[in-house]
Amino acid sequence: MVPKADVNGHPPFQSHPKIKLIKKFNMANVMKRRRYSKMNGLIYPAMYSLKCFQEALEYKPKPGDVFLDTYPKCGTTWMQNVAMYIFRKGKEMEKSTDF
């Protein structure tokens, strides 16, 4: 025997009407949202601001700049600390905010 309604009075096997409305609202926003932007023929993710993207394109490395490149979730912070201790010849920072 199939129940005529659940404990909240809704027909069986159906979601609450408000959940359907929320799902529809969220999907509408996702579909309308721009995923990429274009500047000077270059396509970049829309989550980046135009200003940040322009600054990245204009960046010129200086002698002495160091780049640490790690895979995500593979010890980036640990590698930054190792590099800091190498450059500081093992000397600790006086304040952690200097890092």
Protein Blocks (a to p, Z undefined) as FASTA:
>chain_A
ZZfbdfkopaehiacfklmmmmmmmmmmmmmpcfbdceehiacdfkbcfklmmmmmmpcc
dehiacddddehihpmmmmmmmmmmmnnopacfblklZZ
